[in-house]
Amino acid sequence: MRWRPRGNCDVWQWLPREMEGFSVDLFADAVVAYPGPGYPYEPIDRVIQLVEESESMYGFGATIFKAVANETFCRAALDGMEIEYVYSQAVLAATVKWDPELFEKAAARDHCTVLVHDDLPDRTRCGIDIFDDRVSICCHDTETRALRAWVDTEAPEAREWALSLFERYRREARPIDESVLNIPVPERFTVP
């Protein structure tokens, strides 16, 4: 499948316009994957492609929360990908609940760092992933949590913005402990 920029401007309403330092211009030349009525898996396919093409991934927030995406991240960690990710408590608890054994194996790798943060920005709407060559935003509807788009770019300015945010939230985050893993998983984070 060939990914391409889309001319449809409706994606901009799902981007984190309120997030510190964000500008639509950072993603002016972005590739956008939408869950369409004929094929709703385009964003998931794009995530998997980016993971498989990269040797490292950093990020925070709520990315695509589907079993196949979770499995792709865990398998990448087990295969040696360098991963540092900052989760909210609810998303982390749901991810662990999805497959505790696989998640534990992946998180135990020396090159995989998983942290938790109590107050991530825009936590109901998006997640930011930083791959080797691309920066992506996973956009959700704030009310329904439905996936609206996966947007990624290779723009250096977008990478600089995303890395500065990641570093900030990584410094404020803490390691996983039993209290984080034992919180109830909100229904909206049930893995399909």
C-alpha positions as a LaTeX table, in Angstrom:
\begin{tabular}{lrrr}
\hline
Residue & $x$ (\AA) & $y$ (\AA) & $z$ (\AA) \\
\hline
Met1 & 0.00 & 0.00 & 0.00 \\
Arg2 & 1.37 & 3.44 & $-0.87$ \\
Trp3 & 0.91 & 6.13 & 1.77 \\
Arg4 & 0.30 & 9.64 & 0.62 \\
Pro5 & $-0.59$ & 13.07 & 1.90 \\
Arg6 & $-4.32$ & 13.63 & 1.86 \\
Gly7 & $-6.03$ & 16.83 & 0.79 \\
Asn8 & $-8.84$ & 16.38 & 3.27 \\
Cys9 & $-8.58$ & 19.17 & 5.85 \\
Asp10 & $-10.87$ & 17.56 & 8.42 \\
Val11 & $-7.87$ & 15.86 & 10.04 \\
Trp12 & $-6.70$ & 19.16 & 11.50 \\
Gln13 & $-9.60$ & 19.22 & 13.97 \\
Trp14 & $-8.16$ & 16.08 & 15.62 \\
Leu15 & $-4.63$ & 17.41 & 16.00 \\
Pro16 & $-3.45$ & 18.68 & 19.41 \\
Arg17 & $-3.74$ & 22.39 & 18.65 \\
Glu18 & $-3.74$ & 23.23 & 22.36 \\
Met19 & $-0.52$ & 21.33 & 23.07 \\
Glu20 & 2.47 & 23.47 & 23.95 \\
Gly21 & 4.46 & 24.49 & 20.88 \\
Phe22 & 2.18 & 22.70 & 18.42 \\
Ser23 & 1.57 & 24.24 & 15.01 \\
Val24 & $-0.26$ & 22.76 & 12.06 \\
Asp25 & 2.70 & 23.90 & 9.97 \\
Leu26 & 4.83 & 21.22 & 11.65 \\
Phe27 & 2.74 & 18.61 & 9.82 \\
Ala28 & 2.16 & 20.46 & 6.54 \\
Asp29 & 3.74 & 17.66 & 4.47 \\
Ala30 & 2.31 & 14.80 & 6.48 \\
Val31 & 1.16 & 11.37 & 5.42 \\
Val32 & $-2.35$ & 10.73 & 6.74 \\
Ala33 & $-3.98$ & 7.34 & 7.22 \\
Tyr34 & $-7.73$ & 7.32 & 7.89 \\
Pro35 & $-9.93$ & 4.45 & 9.07 \\
Gly36 & $-12.24$ & 4.45 & 6.06 \\
Pro37 & $-15.55$ & 2.64 & 5.62 \\
Gly38 & $-14.13$ & 0.27 & 2.99 \\
Tyr39 & $-10.94$ & $-0.48$ & 4.90 \\
Pro40 & $-10.78$ & 0.71 & 8.53 \\
Tyr41 & $-7.29$ & $-0.70$ & 9.17 \\
Glu42 & $-5.21$ & 1.81 & 7.19 \\
Pro43 & $-3.89$ & 3.57 & 10.35 \\
Ile44 & $-2.97$ & 0.25 & 11.95 \\
Asp45 & $-1.17$ & $-0.85$ & 8.80 \\
Arg46 & 0.76 & 2.42 & 8.83 \\
Val47 & 1.79 & 2.02 & 12.49 \\
Ile48 & 3.01 & $-1.52$ & 11.84 \\
Gln49 & 4.97 & $-0.35$ & 8.79 \\
Leu50 & 6.69 & 2.43 & 10.78 \\
Val51 & 7.56 & 0.06 & 13.63 \\
Glu52 & 8.95 & $-2.55$ & 11.25 \\
Glu53 & 11.07 & 0.05 & 9.39 \\
Ser54 & 12.58 & 1.56 & 12.56 \\
Glu55 & 15.24 & 0.60 & 15.06 \\
Ser56 & 13.94 & 2.90 & 17.80 \\
Met57 & 10.69 & 4.40 & 19.04 \\
Tyr58 & 10.00 & 7.00 & 21.72 \\
Gly59 & 6.68 & 8.46 & 22.68 \\
Phe60 & 3.88 & 9.16 & 25.07 \\
Gly61 & 0.11 & 9.09 & 25.31 \\
Ala62 & $-2.56$ & 6.96 & 23.74 \\
Thr63 & $-1.56$ & 5.60 & 20.36 \\
Ile64 & $-3.63$ & 3.07 & 18.45 \\
Phe65 & $-4.97$ & 0.77 & 21.11 \\
Lys66 & $-5.62$ & $-2.44$ & 19.21 \\
Ala67 & $-4.28$ & $-5.91$ & 19.95 \\
Val68 & $-2.29$ & $-6.05$ & 16.70 \\
Ala69 & $-0.58$ & $-2.71$ & 17.48 \\
Asn70 & 0.22 & $-3.79$ & 21.05 \\
Glu71 & 1.62 & $-7.05$ & 19.78 \\
Thr72 & 3.72 & $-5.26$ & 17.15 \\
Phe73 & 5.27 & $-3.00$ & 19.81 \\
Cys74 & 6.00 & $-5.93$ & 22.14 \\
Arg75 & 7.47 & $-8.08$ & 19.37 \\
Ala76 & 9.66 & $-5.17$ & 18.25 \\
Ala77 & 11.00 & $-4.82$ & 21.80 \\
Leu78 & 11.68 & $-8.56$ & 21.98 \\
Asp79 & 13.49 & $-8.33$ & 18.63 \\
Gly80 & 15.81 & $-5.59$ & 19.92 \\
Met81 & 14.10 & $-2.32$ & 19.06 \\
Glu82 & 15.04 & 0.48 & 21.45 \\
Ile83 & 11.79 & 1.71 & 23.01 \\
Glu84 & 11.06 & 4.37 & 25.59 \\
Tyr85 & 7.40 & 5.04 & 26.23 \\
Val86 & 5.49 & 7.11 & 28.77 \\
Tyr87 & 1.94 & 5.91 & 29.46 \\
Ser88 & $-0.93$ & 7.27 & 31.48 \\
Gln89 & $-1.99$ & 4.93 & 34.27 \\
Ala90 & $-5.18$ & 3.86 & 32.49 \\
Val91 & $-3.50$ & 3.08 & 29.17 \\
Leu92 & $-0.64$ & 1.25 & 30.86 \\
Ala93 & $-3.00$ & $-0.86$ & 32.96 \\
Ala94 & $-5.05$ & $-1.73$ & 29.87 \\
Thr95 & $-1.92$ & $-2.61$ & 27.89 \\
Val96 & $-0.66$ & $-4.89$ & 30.64 \\
Lys97 & $-4.09$ & $-6.50$ & 31.00 \\
Trp98 & $-4.18$ & $-7.18$ & 27.24 \\
Asp99 & $-1.33$ & $-9.72$ & 27.56 \\
Pro100 & 0.51 & $-9.57$ & 30.90 \\
Glu101 & 3.10 & $-12.21$ & 30.02 \\
Leu102 & 4.09 & $-10.72$ & 26.65 \\
Phe103 & 4.14 & $-7.17$ & 28.04 \\
Glu104 & 6.32 & $-8.24$ & 30.98 \\
Lys105 & 8.80 & $-9.99$ & 28.66 \\
Ala106 & 9.05 & $-6.93$ & 26.43 \\
Ala107 & 9.30 & $-4.41$ & 29.28 \\
Ala108 & 12.01 & $-6.48$ & 30.98 \\
Arg109 & 14.42 & $-5.95$ & 28.08 \\
Asp110 & 17.32 & $-3.59$ & 28.82 \\
His111 & 16.54 & $-1.56$ & 25.71 \\
Cys112 & 12.86 & $-1.10$ & 26.64 \\
Thr113 & 11.92 & 1.59 & 29.16 \\
Val114 & 8.29 & 1.94 & 30.21 \\
Leu115 & 7.26 & 4.81 & 32.48 \\
Val116 & 4.02 & 6.24 & 33.81 \\
His117 & 2.90 & 9.85 & 34.08 \\
Asp118 & $-0.12$ & 11.20 & 35.96 \\
Asp119 & $-0.81$ & 14.19 & 33.74 \\
Leu120 & 0.13 & 13.74 & 30.10 \\
Pro121 & $-0.97$ & 16.53 & 27.77 \\
Asp122 & $-4.09$ & 16.03 & 25.71 \\
Arg123 & $-4.42$ & 12.54 & 27.16 \\
Thr124 & $-7.90$ & 11.95 & 25.78 \\
Arg125 & $-7.09$ & 12.78 & 22.22 \\
Cys126 & $-3.70$ & 11.79 & 20.94 \\
Gly127 & $-0.43$ & 10.01 & 21.33 \\
Ile128 & 2.92 & 10.99 & 19.86 \\
Asp129 & 5.43 & 8.46 & 18.51 \\
Ile130 & 8.96 & 9.30 & 17.39 \\
Phe131 & 10.53 & 6.77 & 15.03 \\
Asp132 & 13.95 & 6.77 & 13.35 \\
Asp133 & 12.87 & 9.05 & 10.52 \\
Arg134 & 9.29 & 10.06 & 11.27 \\
Val135 & 7.13 & 11.66 & 13.95 \\
Ser136 & 3.51 & 10.62 & 14.24 \\
Ile137 & 0.36 & 11.68 & 16.00 \\
Cys138 & $-2.49$ & 9.28 & 16.60 \\
Cys139 & $-5.67$ & 11.37 & 16.63 \\
His140 & $-8.81$ & 10.35 & 18.51 \\
Asp141 & $-12.23$ & 11.92 & 18.91 \\
Thr142 & $-12.24$ & 13.52 & 22.38 \\
Glu143 & $-15.74$ & 12.28 & 23.23 \\
Thr144 & $-15.95$ & 8.84 & 21.68 \\
Arg145 & $-12.21$ & 7.96 & 21.74 \\
Ala146 & $-12.71$ & 6.72 & 18.16 \\
Leu147 & $-9.58$ & 6.74 & 16.02 \\
Arg148 & $-9.84$ & 9.52 & 13.42 \\
Ala149 & $-6.40$ & 9.57 & 11.80 \\
Trp150 & $-2.75$ & 8.61 & 12.02 \\
Val151 & $-0.59$ & 11.50 & 10.84 \\
Asp152 & 3.16 & 11.26 & 10.34 \\
Thr153 & 5.92 & 13.43 & 8.89 \\
Glu154 & 9.66 & 13.51 & 8.43 \\
Ala155 & 9.86 & 17.30 & 8.98 \\
Pro156 & 12.84 & 18.16 & 11.23 \\
Glu157 & 10.80 & 20.86 & 13.00 \\
Ala158 & 8.13 & 18.33 & 13.95 \\
Arg159 & 10.79 & 15.96 & 15.27 \\
Glu160 & 12.38 & 18.73 & 17.36 \\
Trp161 & 8.97 & 19.68 & 18.80 \\
Ala162 & 8.05 & 16.07 & 19.58 \\
Leu163 & 11.43 & 15.25 & 21.16 \\
Ser164 & 11.30 & 18.32 & 23.42 \\
Leu165 & 7.85 & 17.30 & 24.67 \\
Phe166 & 8.90 & 13.68 & 25.10 \\
Glu167 & 11.99 & 14.64 & 27.11 \\
Arg168 & 9.91 & 16.86 & 29.37 \\
Tyr169 & 7.32 & 14.18 & 30.15 \\
Arg170 & 9.97 & 11.49 & 30.45 \\
Arg171 & 11.77 & 13.55 & 33.16 \\
Glu172 & 8.50 & 13.92 & 35.08 \\
Ala173 & 7.48 & 10.25 & 34.71 \\
Arg174 & 8.15 & 7.44 & 37.16 \\
Pro175 & 8.87 & 3.72 & 36.87 \\
Ile176 & 6.06 & 1.19 & 36.96 \\
Asp177 & 5.04 & $-0.16$ & 40.35 \\
Glu178 & 2.31 & $-2.47$ & 41.65 \\
Ser179 & $-0.09$ & 0.40 & 42.42 \\
Val180 & $-0.09$ & 1.43 & 38.75 \\
Leu181 & $-0.74$ & $-2.10$ & 37.52 \\
Asn182 & $-3.60$ & $-2.68$ & 39.91 \\
Ile183 & $-5.83$ & 0.20 & 38.89 \\
Pro184 & $-9.14$ & $-0.70$ & 37.22 \\
Val185 & $-9.04$ & $-0.54$ & 33.44 \\
Pro186 & $-11.57$ & 1.96 & 32.08 \\
Glu187 & $-14.05$ & 0.41 & 29.67 \\
Arg188 & $-12.91$ & 2.71 & 26.84 \\
Phe189 & $-9.53$ & 0.95 & 26.94 \\
Thr190 & $-10.80$ & $-2.54$ & 26.34 \\
Val191 & $-8.58$ & $-3.92$ & 23.60 \\
Pro192 & $-10.53$ & $-4.91$ & 20.50 \\
\hline
\end{tabular}
